[in-house]
């Protein structure tokens, strides 16, 4: 996730803090100082940090359970609205998804149980007054953990309850149909949260927007994944696009950018084999920092995943889901670049395929508005 700071690793998973989270902590400290002085500011800040430590433990409940099912977990990012653990894939086995989803809230319940049993916490009537500093810190922390467990089980993507709902529906309806229903329910819940937020807490409005967009995105991604199964990768690849050579000046990349509609350009060697990718942002940065005479090889990203032209489109889609690069290079048996696959080309293939009355498969993707490769 962009704009985030890597603060280390836990059990092989990178822990990142988004810059908005740091701003949030600063705002909490300033607000506490303004209302009650330094002691109140530091006390409030300590409580928030402990809450987010529990949020991090919640996310590692998901991460460790996912890892038990062989799902890689590269990183987790802390945001002002909570944590986001990135899993490279979501298991389509409903039982596995159910256990991964429920593991997070279960961690919060265990933390609350531990505080109640071993620390003598009394949470009676405290869940709604966690900001009351007259209540002990551990009492409030136990109440917050129970709240986190309940709130995350709201049946709306991307919260755990949405994934639990999909897992339960998926047992009878299948992964794709279960996602459609769970996403629709999530969007209804988002509207309800937004409406409540208008009359109570404005933060709920932002959460509602996030939930609505996440539910729509989840449904779209699952539809793309389903459409890519059993389809050759050539059915959704661009075959007309501009390419760059590694020793070409950035000025050439600028001119190519201006005369095409591409945002990313594959970089190939003399044999036509892909060796990197140059994006619009890379070009702009190179112009500012190195000037128009800098070479493409100096600023390109070497991370351009490749896939054989005989492979299935779902394999390319899985690579795109990992977000290692915005495109996947399709190569022939000699390793020469013959096409590019992006999330956009897969989406367009799905849209046009659904528009055809006979539902026929589409062939390799041609974009005549772009310039042919050099």
C-alpha positions in Angstrom: 0.0 0.0 0.0 1.4 3.4 -1.0 2.3 6.1 1.5 3.2 3.6 4.2 6.3 3.1 6.4 7.7 -0.4 7.0 8.5 -0.7 10.7 9.6 -4.4 10.7 8.4 -7.9 10.3 6.5 -10.3 12.6 6.5 -14.0 11.7 7.7 -13.2 8.2 4.9 -10.6 7.5 5.9 -7.0 7.0 4.2 -4.5 9.3 3.5 -1.1 7.8 2.1 2.1 9.2 0.2 4.4 6.8 1.1 8.1 7.0 -2.5 8.9 7.8 -2.2 6.8 10.9 0.7 8.9 12.1 -1.3 12.0 11.5 -4.2 10.4 13.5 -1.8 9.8 16.4 -0.6 13.4 16.3 -4.2 14.7 16.2 -5.1 12.4 19.2 -2.1 13.8 21.2 -2.9 17.5 20.3 -6.6 17.0 21.2 -5.7 15.4 24.5 -3.2 18.1 25.3 -5.8 20.8 24.5 -8.5 19.3 26.7 -6.4 18.1 29.7 -2.8 18.9 29.4 0.3 16.7 29.0 -0.9 13.9 31.3 -4.2 13.5 29.4 -2.5 13.6 26.0 0.0 10.9 26.9 -2.7 8.8 28.6 -5.0 9.0 25.5 -2.1 8.3 23.2 -1.1 5.2 25.2 -4.7 3.9 25.1 -4.9 4.4 21.3 -1.6 2.7 20.8 -2.7 -0.3 22.9 -6.0 -0.4 20.9 -4.1 -0.6 17.7 -1.8 -3.3 19.1 -5.0 -5.3 19.6 -6.0 -4.4 16.0 -2.6 -5.8 14.9 -3.2 -9.0 16.9 -6.6 -9.2 15.2 -5.0 -9.0 11.7 -2.4 -11.6 12.7 -5.2 -13.9 13.6 -6.2 -13.8 9.9 -2.6 -14.0 8.8 -1.6 -17.1 10.8 -4.8 -18.9 9.9 -4.4 -18.1 6.2 -0.8 -19.3 6.4 -2.0 -22.6 7.8 -3.9 -23.1 4.6 -0.9 -22.2 2.4 -2.0 -18.7 1.6 1.0 -16.3 1.5 0.7 -13.1 3.7 3.2 -10.4 2.5 2.2 -7.5 4.7 -0.3 -5.8 7.0 -0.9 -2.0 7.1 -2.3 0.0 10.0 -4.7 2.8 9.0 -6.8 5.2 11.2 -9.9 3.0 10.5 -8.1 -0.3 11.4 -5.8 -2.8 9.9 -5.6 -4.4 6.5 -3.8 -7.7 6.1 -2.9 -8.5 2.5 -3.4 -12.1 1.5 -2.2 -13.1 -1.9 -5.4 -15.0 -2.6 -8.7 -15.7 -0.9 -9.4 -19.5 -0.6 -12.5 -20.5 -2.5 -13.1 -23.4 -0.1 -15.9 -21.9 2.2 -14.6 -23.7 5.3 -11.1 -22.2 4.9 -12.5 -18.7 4.3 -14.8 -19.0 7.3 -11.9 -20.0 9.6 -9.6 -17.2 8.2 -12.4 -14.6 8.6 -13.5 -15.6 12.1 -9.9 -15.8 13.4 -9.6 -12.1 13.7 -12.6 -11.4 15.9 -11.8 -14.6 17.9 -8.4 -13.0 18.8 -10.2 -9.9 20.2 -12.6 -12.2 22.2 -9.6 -14.0 23.7 -7.9 -10.7 24.6 -11.1 -9.5 26.3 -11.5 -12.9 28.1 -7.9 -12.8 29.3 -8.4 -9.2 30.7 -11.7 -10.1 32.4 -10.5 -13.4 34.0 -6.9 -12.6 34.8 -7.0 -8.8 35.3 -10.3 -8.6 37.1 -11.8 -6.3 34.5 -15.5 -5.2 34.8 -16.9 -4.1 31.5 -20.5 -3.6 32.6 -21.9 -0.6 30.9 -18.5 0.5 29.6 -18.6 -0.4 25.9 -20.2 2.9 25.0 -17.9 5.1 27.2 -14.4 3.9 26.3 -13.3 7.5 26.1 -14.1 8.1 29.7 -10.7 8.4 31.4 -12.3 7.9 34.9 -12.5 4.2 33.9 -9.3 2.2 34.1 -7.3 1.7 31.0 -7.6 -2.2 31.1 -11.3 -2.0 31.6 -11.6 0.2 28.5 -9.3 -2.0 26.6 -11.4 -5.1 27.3 -14.5 -3.2 26.3 -12.9 -2.1 23.0 -11.8 -5.6 22.1 -15.4 -6.9 22.5 -16.6 -3.9 20.4 -14.0 -4.8 17.7 -15.2 -8.4 17.7 -18.8 -7.4 17.3 -18.3 -4.5 14.8 -16.1 -6.6 12.5 -18.8 -9.3 12.3 -21.1 -6.8 10.5 -22.0 -8.6 7.2 -20.3 -6.2 4.9 -17.1 -6.4 2.8 -14.3 -5.9 3.6 -15.1 -6.6 7.3 -14.9 -10.1 8.6 -18.6 -10.5 8.8 -18.9 -10.1 5.0 -16.4 -12.9 4.4 -18.1 -15.1 7.0 -21.4 -14.5 5.2 -19.9 -15.4 1.9 -18.3 -18.5 3.3 -21.7 -19.7 4.7 -23.5 -18.8 1.5 -20.8 -20.4 -0.6 -21.4 -23.9 0.9 -24.7 -24.0 -1.0 -24.4 -21.4 -3.8 -20.8 -21.5 -4.9 -18.1 -18.8 -4.6 -19.2 -16.4 -7.3 -22.9 -16.3 -6.5 -22.1 -16.1 -2.8 -19.9 -13.1 -3.4 -22.6 -11.3 -5.4 -25.1 -11.7 -2.6 -22.7 -10.8 0.2 -21.5 -7.7 -1.7 -25.1 -6.6 -2.3 -25.9 -7.0 1.4 -22.6 -5.2 2.3 -23.7 -2.2 0.1 -27.1 -2.1 1.9 -25.3 -2.1 5.2 -23.0 0.7 4.0 -26.1 2.8 3.2 -27.4 2.2 6.7 -24.1 3.1 8.3 -23.9 6.3 6.3 -27.5 7.2 7.3 -26.8 6.6 10.9 -23.6 8.6 10.6 -25.5 11.7 9.4 -27.2 11.9 12.8 -24.5 10.6 15.1 -20.9 10.0 14.3 -19.5 11.5 11.0 -16.8 8.8 11.1 -19.5 6.3 10.2 -20.0 8.1 6.9 -16.3 7.6 5.9 -16.6 3.9 7.0 -19.8 3.5 4.9 -18.1 4.9 1.8 -15.1 2.6 2.3 -17.4 -0.4 2.9 -19.5 0.4 -0.2 -16.6 0.7 -2.5 -14.8 -2.4 -1.1 -18.0 -4.5 -1.6 -18.3 -3.4 -5.2 -14.6 -4.0 -5.8 -14.7 -7.5 -4.2 -17.7 -8.5 -6.5 -15.9 -7.1 -9.5 -12.7 -8.9 -8.8 -14.4 -12.3 -8.2 -16.4 -11.8 -11.5 -13.1 -11.2 -13.3 -11.5 -14.2 -11.7 -14.4 -16.5 -12.6 -14.4 -15.2 -16.2 -10.7 -15.9 -16.6 -11.0 -19.6 -15.8 -10.4 -22.0 -18.7 -9.7 -19.0 -21.0 -6.4 -18.8 -22.8 -4.3 -15.8 -21.9 -4.3 -14.8 -25.5 -8.0 -14.0 -25.3 -7.4 -10.9 -23.1 -4.0 -9.7 -24.1 -3.1 -6.5 -26.0 -1.2 -7.3 -29.2 -0.6 -3.7 -30.4 1.4 -1.5 -28.0 4.5 0.6 -28.0 7.7 -0.9 -26.6 11.0 0.8 -25.5 14.6 -0.2 -25.7 16.7 0.0 -22.5 19.3 2.4 -24.1 16.6 4.8 -25.4 16.6 8.3 -23.9 13.7 9.4 -21.7 12.8 12.0 -24.3 11.8 9.1 -26.6 9.6 7.7 -23.9 8.0 11.1 -23.5 7.1 11.3 -27.2 5.8 7.7 -27.1 3.6 8.6 -24.1 2.2 11.6 -25.9 1.2 9.7 -29.1 -0.3 6.6 -27.4 -2.9 5.9 -24.8 -0.6 3.6 -22.8 0.3 4.3 -19.2 3.0 1.6 -19.0 5.6 0.6 -21.6 7.4 -2.8 -21.7 11.1 -2.5 -22.1 12.6 -5.2 -24.3 16.2 -6.2 -25.3 17.5 -6.7 -28.8 15.9 -10.1 -29.0 12.4 -8.8 -28.1 12.5 -10.3 -24.6 10.9 -8.3 -21.8 13.3 -7.0 -19.2 11.3 -4.3 -17.4 8.4 -1.9 -17.3 8.4 1.9 -17.6 5.4 3.7 -16.2 4.1 7.3 -16.6 5.2 8.1 -13.1 8.7 6.8 -13.8 8.9 9.0 -16.9 7.9 12.1 -15.0 10.3 11.4 -12.1 13.1 10.8 -14.5 12.5 14.1 -16.3 12.6 16.0 -13.0 15.6 14.2 -11.5 17.8 13.1 -14.4 16.7 15.1 -17.4 15.6 14.1 -20.9 18.9 12.4 -21.8 18.6 9.8 -19.1 18.3 6.2 -20.4 15.2 4.1 -20.0 17.3 1.4 -18.2 18.1 3.8 -15.4 14.6 4.4 -14.3 12.6 1.3 -15.5 11.2 -1.2 -13.0 12.7 -4.6 -13.5 9.6 -6.2 -12.0 7.6 -7.3 -15.1 6.2 -10.8 -14.5 5.9 -13.0 -17.6 3.6 -15.8 -18.6 3.7 -18.2 -21.5 1.2 -17.7 -24.3 -0.1 -21.2 -23.8 -1.1 -20.6 -20.2 -4.5 -19.9 -18.8 -5.8 -16.3 -18.2 -6.5 -17.2 -14.6 -2.8 -17.6 -14.0 -2.2 -14.0 -15.3 -5.1 -12.8 -13.1 -3.5 -14.3 -10.0 -0.3 -12.5 -10.7 -2.1 -9.2 -11.1 -3.9 -9.8 -7.8 -0.6 -9.9 -6.0 0.0 -6.3 -7.3 3.7 -6.9 -8.1 3.2 -5.0 -11.4 0.4 -3.3 -13.3 0.8 -5.7 -16.2 1.8 -9.2 -17.1 4.0 -9.8 -20.2 2.9 -12.7 -22.4 5.8 -14.4 -24.1 6.2 -17.1 -26.8 8.2 -20.3 -26.6 11.4 -18.3 -27.3 10.7 -15.8 -24.5 9.8 -13.0 -27.0 7.1 -10.5 -25.9 3.9 -11.0 -27.8 1.3 -9.4 -25.6 0.3 -7.6 -22.4 -2.4 -8.4 -20.0 -3.8 -5.9 -17.4 -6.8 -5.8 -15.1 -8.3 -3.4 -17.7 -8.0 -5.8 -20.6 -9.5 -8.6 -18.6 -12.4 -6.4 -17.5 -13.0 -5.3 -21.1 -13.0 -8.9 -22.3 -15.6 -9.7 -19.7 -17.8 -6.7 -20.6 -17.8 -7.4 -24.3 -18.2 -11.1 -23.8 -21.3 -10.5 -21.7 -22.6 -8.2 -24.4 -22.5 -10.8 -27.1 -25.8 -12.6 -27.4 -24.2 -16.0 -28.2 -21.7 -15.6 -25.3 -18.8 -16.5 -27.7 -15.3 -16.2 -26.5 -13.3 -13.2 -27.8 -9.9 -13.6 -29.5 -6.6 -11.8 -28.8 -7.1 -8.1 -27.9 -6.2 -5.5 -30.5 -6.1 -1.8 -29.8 -5.6 0.0 -33.1 -5.5 3.4 -31.4 -2.0 2.7 -30.0 1.2 2.6 -32.0 2.7 -0.8 -33.0 5.7 -2.0 -31.1 9.1 -0.7 -32.3 
